[in-house]
């Protein structure tokens, strides 16, 4: 089994003003003259996991990590109910990535990420294909309505108890409708107790899905500091209630714009929350993408999934800048 690279610390970091009163945290580590790679975190609202640096050879790569609007070390933080999310959309995040690329003087970069991060990667790459050298996606999502409906309604067929608890935590009038939209309303309540309970109930459901996957661990989502948990859930519900401001099927429809970008799509066959179908459909529409199905992995990975990530970054590291 391949081992991640030793921990590295950033040699530069900062807060980039991206407008609308937002400043996004960024950092660079590895080789200042290396091949640029951008780590795009999931959630949305999850914040950049600093361990992502270890998926790249620091002698080969200039590793760029950033926290998307409202989470991680970016400011202002969405855990504060007074912070509006009106300027926190997919379109804003695409623009932020471009502004960061220009700020760092990078011509093209490899994009790496998973879960929600894969949706953002695809949206960015389809908008700016000339700025992308390669792509590595782990846990493919396109945030289509059918995918969101599956995660917050459909999976309940497999986990009826936890799903009923997720549904029944809502007011009675909201239980037969769009659960994500109902939670989004609660998470923006003026009542702190209402917001906190909604965030905890949301994470209890997310935890239940992960805990029943192969190699899933209990508390995957709820094991966060209070502020990070609130920002995560509030931003998630905000994006999913609005279908990430993407037309239904947009990313798959526009996959032809990715032609010529080498990619590896790595997906766990046992992923309950994001079934393999999405990765399969994308691979068929994108001939330059190699699909690697990891038989023993769910959404949160496995040692063999880690091997596939490291093999991909090693291979693309030989492509030069």
C-alpha positions as CSV (number, residue, x, y, z in Angstrom):
1,X,0.0,0.0,0.0
2,X,1.3,3.4,-1.0
3,X,1.8,5.9,1.9
4,X,0.9,9.6,1.7
5,X,3.8,12.0,1.7
6,X,5.1,13.3,5.0
7,X,3.2,16.4,6.4
8,X,4.3,19.7,5.0
9,X,3.6,23.2,6.2
10,X,2.7,26.1,3.8
11,X,5.4,28.4,2.8
12,X,2.9,31.2,2.0
13,X,-0.7,31.9,2.9
14,X,-3.1,34.8,3.1
15,X,-6.7,36.1,2.8
16,X,-7.7,37.1,-0.7
17,X,-10.4,39.8,-1.1
18,X,-12.9,38.3,-3.6
19,X,-15.5,41.0,-3.2
20,X,-18.9,41.2,-1.6
21,X,-17.1,41.6,1.8
22,X,-15.6,38.1,1.5
23,X,-12.0,37.1,2.0
24,X,-11.0,33.5,1.2
25,X,-8.1,31.8,3.0
26,X,-5.4,30.3,0.7
27,X,-2.1,28.6,1.2
28,X,0.7,27.1,-0.9
29,X,3.1,24.3,0.1
30,X,5.6,22.1,-1.6
31,X,7.8,23.4,-4.4
32,X,7.3,27.1,-5.3
33,X,8.5,26.3,-8.9
34,X,6.6,23.0,-9.1
35,X,3.5,21.9,-11.0
36,X,0.5,23.7,-9.7
37,X,-2.3,21.6,-8.1
38,X,-5.4,23.1,-6.5
39,X,-7.2,21.1,-3.8
40,X,-11.0,21.8,-4.0
41,X,-12.8,20.7,-0.8
42,X,-16.2,19.1,-0.4
43,X,-19.2,20.0,1.6
44,X,-20.1,22.5,0.4
45,X,-18.9,24.4,3.4
46,X,-16.6,21.6,4.6
47,X,-13.4,23.7,4.6
48,X,-10.1,22.6,3.1
49,X,-8.8,19.5,4.7
50,X,-5.1,20.2,5.3
51,X,-4.2,16.5,4.9
52,X,-4.9,16.9,1.2
53,X,-1.4,18.2,0.9
54,X,-0.1,14.7,1.5
55,X,-1.5,13.4,-1.7
56,X,1.1,15.3,-3.7
57,X,4.9,14.9,-3.9
58,X,6.1,18.2,-2.4
59,X,9.2,18.1,-4.5
60,X,7.1,18.0,-7.7
61,X,4.0,20.0,-6.9
62,X,3.2,23.5,-5.9
63,X,0.2,22.6,-3.7
64,X,-2.6,25.2,-3.4
65,X,-5.3,24.8,-0.8
66,X,-8.2,27.2,-0.1
67,X,-11.3,27.5,2.0
68,X,-14.4,28.3,0.0
69,X,-16.6,31.3,1.0
70,X,-18.0,31.2,4.5
71,X,-16.0,28.3,5.9
72,X,-12.7,27.1,7.2
73,X,-10.5,30.2,7.8
74,X,-12.3,32.3,5.2
75,X,-14.1,35.4,6.4
76,X,-16.8,36.2,7.3
77,X,-17.8,32.8,8.7
78,X,-21.2,31.3,7.9
79,X,-21.7,30.1,11.4
80,X,-22.7,33.6,12.2
81,X,-26.4,33.9,11.3
82,X,-25.9,37.6,10.5
83,X,-23.7,36.6,7.6
84,X,-25.7,36.5,4.4
85,X,-25.2,33.7,1.9
86,X,-26.7,35.6,-1.0
87,X,-23.2,36.1,-2.4
88,X,-22.2,32.4,-1.9
89,X,-23.1,30.5,-5.0
90,X,-21.4,28.2,-7.5
91,X,-20.9,31.2,-9.8
92,X,-19.1,33.1,-7.0
93,X,-16.9,30.1,-6.2
94,X,-15.8,29.7,-9.9
95,X,-14.9,33.4,-9.9
96,X,-13.0,33.0,-6.6
97,X,-10.9,30.2,-8.1
98,X,-10.0,32.3,-11.1
99,X,-9.1,35.2,-8.9
100,X,-6.9,33.0,-6.8
101,X,-5.2,31.6,-9.9
102,X,-4.4,35.0,-11.2
103,X,-3.3,36.2,-7.7
104,X,-0.8,33.4,-7.5
105,X,0.4,33.9,-11.1
106,X,-0.5,30.3,-12.2
107,X,-1.2,29.7,-15.9
108,X,-2.7,26.2,-15.5
109,X,-3.3,23.9,-12.6
110,X,-4.3,20.3,-11.8
111,X,-7.6,20.2,-10.0
112,X,-8.1,17.7,-7.2
113,X,-11.1,17.1,-5.0
114,X,-14.2,15.1,-4.3
115,X,-17.8,15.0,-3.3
116,X,-19.1,18.5,-3.6
117,X,-15.6,19.5,-4.7
118,X,-16.1,17.4,-7.9
119,X,-19.1,19.4,-8.8
120,X,-17.2,22.7,-8.4
121,X,-14.2,21.3,-10.3
122,X,-16.4,20.3,-13.2
123,X,-18.2,23.6,-13.2
124,X,-14.9,25.5,-13.2
125,X,-13.2,23.3,-15.8
126,X,-16.1,23.6,-18.2
127,X,-16.0,27.4,-17.8
128,X,-12.2,27.6,-18.0
129,X,-10.9,24.5,-19.8
130,X,-7.7,26.3,-21.0
131,X,-6.7,26.8,-17.3
132,X,-6.8,23.1,-16.3
133,X,-3.9,20.7,-17.0
134,X,-5.4,17.5,-15.4
135,X,-8.2,16.5,-13.1
136,X,-8.4,13.9,-10.3
137,X,-11.8,13.5,-8.8
138,X,-12.6,11.2,-5.8
139,X,-16.3,10.5,-5.3
140,X,-18.0,12.0,-8.4
141,X,-21.0,14.2,-7.9
142,X,-22.7,16.7,-10.2
143,X,-25.3,17.9,-7.7
144,X,-28.2,17.2,-10.0
145,X,-31.7,17.2,-8.3
146,X,-31.8,13.4,-8.6
147,X,-28.6,13.1,-6.7
148,X,-29.8,15.4,-3.9
149,X,-33.1,13.7,-3.8
150,X,-31.4,10.3,-3.4
151,X,-29.2,11.4,-0.5
152,X,-31.9,13.1,1.5
153,X,-34.9,11.0,0.5
154,X,-34.0,7.8,-1.5
155,X,-31.4,6.4,0.9
156,X,-34.1,6.3,3.5
157,X,-35.3,3.0,1.9
158,X,-32.1,1.5,3.2
159,X,-32.0,3.3,6.6
160,X,-35.7,3.8,7.5
161,X,-35.1,4.5,11.2
162,X,-32.5,7.3,10.9
163,X,-34.3,8.7,7.9
164,X,-37.6,9.0,9.8
165,X,-35.7,10.7,12.6
166,X,-34.3,13.2,10.0
167,X,-37.8,13.8,8.6
168,X,-39.6,13.9,11.9
169,X,-37.2,16.5,13.3
170,X,-39.0,19.0,11.0
171,X,-42.3,20.7,11.7
172,X,-45.2,18.5,10.7
173,X,-46.2,20.7,7.8
174,X,-42.8,20.2,6.2
175,X,-42.4,16.4,6.5
176,X,-44.1,15.5,3.2
177,X,-42.3,18.1,1.1
178,X,-38.7,19.1,0.1
179,X,-36.8,18.2,3.3
180,X,-33.7,20.1,2.2
181,X,-35.6,23.3,1.6
182,X,-37.3,22.9,5.0
183,X,-34.0,22.4,6.8
184,X,-32.6,25.4,4.9
185,X,-35.4,27.6,6.4
186,X,-34.7,26.3,9.9
187,X,-30.9,26.9,9.6
188,X,-31.7,30.6,8.9
189,X,-34.1,31.0,11.8
190,X,-33.5,33.9,14.2
191,X,-33.7,31.4,17.1
192,X,-30.3,30.0,17.9
193,X,-31.8,26.9,19.5
194,X,-33.7,26.1,16.3
195,X,-30.6,26.6,14.1
196,X,-28.5,24.4,16.4
197,X,-31.0,21.6,16.6
198,X,-31.5,21.6,12.8
199,X,-27.7,21.4,12.2
200,X,-27.4,18.5,14.7
201,X,-30.3,16.6,13.1
202,X,-28.9,17.1,9.6
203,X,-25.5,15.8,10.6
204,X,-27.1,12.8,12.4
205,X,-28.6,11.7,9.1
206,X,-25.3,12.3,7.2
207,X,-23.5,10.3,9.9
208,X,-26.0,7.4,9.6
209,X,-25.4,7.1,5.8
210,X,-21.6,7.1,6.3
211,X,-21.7,4.8,9.3
212,X,-23.4,2.1,7.2
213,X,-20.9,2.2,4.4
214,X,-17.9,-0.1,4.2
215,X,-15.2,1.3,6.4
216,X,-17.5,4.2,7.4
217,X,-17.0,5.7,10.8
218,X,-19.6,7.0,13.2
219,X,-19.7,10.8,13.7
220,X,-18.1,11.5,10.4
221,X,-19.9,14.8,10.0
222,X,-21.0,15.7,13.5
223,X,-17.5,15.4,15.0
224,X,-16.7,19.1,14.2
225,X,-16.4,22.2,16.4
226,X,-19.7,24.0,16.8
227,X,-18.9,26.8,14.5
228,X,-17.5,24.6,11.7
229,X,-20.6,22.3,12.0
230,X,-23.0,25.2,11.7
231,X,-21.2,26.7,8.7
232,X,-21.0,23.3,7.0
233,X,-24.7,22.5,7.4
234,X,-25.9,26.0,6.6
235,X,-23.9,26.2,3.4
236,X,-24.9,22.6,2.4
237,X,-28.6,23.3,2.8
238,X,-28.2,26.7,1.0
239,X,-26.6,25.0,-2.1
240,X,-28.7,21.9,-2.2
241,X,-32.0,23.7,-1.8
242,X,-31.1,25.7,-4.9
243,X,-29.6,22.8,-6.9
244,X,-26.3,24.6,-6.8
245,X,-27.7,27.1,-9.3
246,X,-27.0,24.7,-12.1
247,X,-29.4,23.6,-14.8
248,X,-30.5,20.0,-14.3
249,X,-27.9,17.9,-16.1
250,X,-25.8,20.9,-17.1
251,X,-22.4,19.5,-16.1
252,X,-23.0,16.2,-18.0
253,X,-24.4,18.1,-21.0
254,X,-21.3,20.3,-21.2
255,X,-18.8,17.6,-20.6
256,X,-17.6,18.0,-24.2
257,X,-15.9,21.1,-23.0
258,X,-13.5,18.9,-21.0
259,X,-12.2,17.3,-24.2
260,X,-8.4,17.1,-24.1
261,X,-8.1,17.3,-20.3
262,X,-6.6,14.0,-18.9
263,X,-8.5,12.9,-15.8
264,X,-9.0,10.1,-13.4
265,X,-12.4,9.5,-11.8
266,X,-12.0,7.5,-8.6
267,X,-15.3,6.2,-7.1
268,X,-16.2,3.7,-4.4
269,X,-18.5,1.0,-5.5
270,X,-20.1,0.9,-2.0
271,X,-20.8,4.7,-1.9
272,X,-24.3,4.9,-0.5
273,X,-24.8,8.6,-0.6
274,X,-23.3,9.2,-4.1
275,X,-24.0,6.0,-6.2
276,X,-21.6,4.9,-8.9
277,X,-24.1,5.8,-11.6
278,X,-23.0,9.5,-11.7
279,X,-19.3,8.6,-12.2
280,X,-20.3,6.0,-14.8
281,X,-22.3,8.6,-16.8
282,X,-19.6,11.2,-16.7
283,X,-16.9,8.7,-17.8
284,X,-19.0,7.8,-20.9
285,X,-19.4,11.5,-21.8
286,X,-15.7,12.3,-21.3
287,X,-13.4,10.0,-23.3
288,X,-10.3,11.6,-21.7
289,X,-11.4,10.5,-18.2
290,X,-10.4,7.1,-16.8
291,X,-12.8,5.6,-14.3
292,X,-11.4,3.6,-11.5
293,X,-14.0,1.8,-9.4
294,X,-12.7,0.9,-5.9
295,X,-14.6,-2.2,-4.8
296,X,-14.0,-1.9,-1.1
297,X,-14.7,1.8,-0.7
298,X,-17.6,3.9,0.3
299,X,-17.8,7.7,0.2
300,X,-15.1,8.3,2.7
301,X,-12.4,6.1,1.1
302,X,-10.2,3.2,1.8
303,X,-6.5,2.3,1.6
304,X,-7.0,1.1,-2.0
305,X,-8.7,4.4,-2.8
306,X,-5.7,6.2,-1.4
307,X,-3.5,4.1,-3.5
308,X,-5.4,5.2,-6.6
309,X,-5.2,8.8,-5.7
310,X,-1.4,8.7,-5.1
311,X,-0.9,6.7,-8.4
312,X,-2.8,9.4,-10.3
313,X,-0.9,12.4,-8.8
314,X,2.4,10.6,-9.4
315,X,1.5,9.9,-13.0
316,X,0.3,13.5,-13.7
317,X,3.3,14.9,-11.9
318,X,5.4,13.5,-14.7
319,X,3.5,15.5,-17.3
320,X,5.4,18.7,-16.5
321,X,3.8,22.1,-15.9
